[in-house]
């Protein structure tokens, strides 16, 4: 009985390490988003950390237009990054989970 528990704890520790390793790896997965006209470009990691923003000079004349561009592009980029993050983290957690009866929340 205790041997099973010990093995299960080791598997849970492995699962936690896989999740942590995936978090680290997602820092190097870059997501690019651009406005339809290409005047604004944003790059962020799959962990939703902004790495770069490129703004065409024509957008600098109108603060309101620039804000609209930023909101739209950032929301799209964050949505893309979140999808990648969710899929990767669920896979890492499922991959490392021990087979515990009734614990099939990742299937």
N, C-alpha and C positions, 0 to 999 in steps of 0.2 A: 504494500500500500504506500509506504513512504517513498519507495523507489520511484513509483509512478508520479508522485507529487514532485519529487526532485527533478525528474525528467521534464515534467510539465513546466516547472519554474524556469529550467534552462531554455526550453522552447520559447517561453514568453520573453525571456531576456534576449534571445536571438531575434525574435520578432521586433522588439524595441530597437535593437541595433540596426535591423534592416530599415525600419522607418526612419531612424536618424540618418543613416547612410543615404537614403532616398532624398531626405530634406537637403542634405549637402549637395547631392548631385543636381537637384533641381535649381540650385543657384547658378549652375552653368548652362541650363537650358534657357535659351533666349527666345522671347516672343516679340515679333515685330508687328506694328500696326501703323498704318498711314491713312491720312484723310484721302477721300476719293480723288482729289485733285493733286495729291502728293505734296501739298504745301506744309504739312505737319507730319513728322514721323516720330514714333515713340518705340523704345525698346525697353522691355523689362524681363526679369527672370520669371521662371515658372513659380517662384515663391513670392511673386508680385512686388518685387523691388525694382523701382525705376532705375534704369542704367543710362539711358540717353533720351534727350528730346531735341529734335531738329525743327526749327521754325523758319519758314521762308520769310524774307524781309517784308514781303507785301502784306503779311498778317500783322506786322508790328504797328501799322498806322491806325488800326481799329481794335481797341482793347476788347470790346464786346464780341467781335467776330473771333478774335483769338481765343477768348474764354470758351465760346461755343465749340470751336475746333478741339480745344484741349479736353473738354468734358466728354465729347463724343468719342474721340480717339482713346482717351484713358479708360473709359468704361468698356469699350470693345477689347482693348488689350488686357484689362484685368479679367474680363470674362473668359477670354482665351486661356490665359495663364491659370485661372482657377480650374477650368476643365482639365487641363493637363495635370495640375497638382492633385486634384481629386482622384483621377484615374490612377496615377502613379502611387499615391499614398495608400489607396484601397488595395492595390495589387501588392504593395510591400507588406501591409498588415495581414492580408489574407495568406500570402506566401509563408509568413513566419508563424502563423497561429497554429498551436497544437490542435489535434482533433479532439475537441471536447464535445461530448454529446449535447445537443441543444444549442451549441454556440455556432450557428451557421449564418451569422449576420452579414458576412461578406459575400455570400453566394448570390 
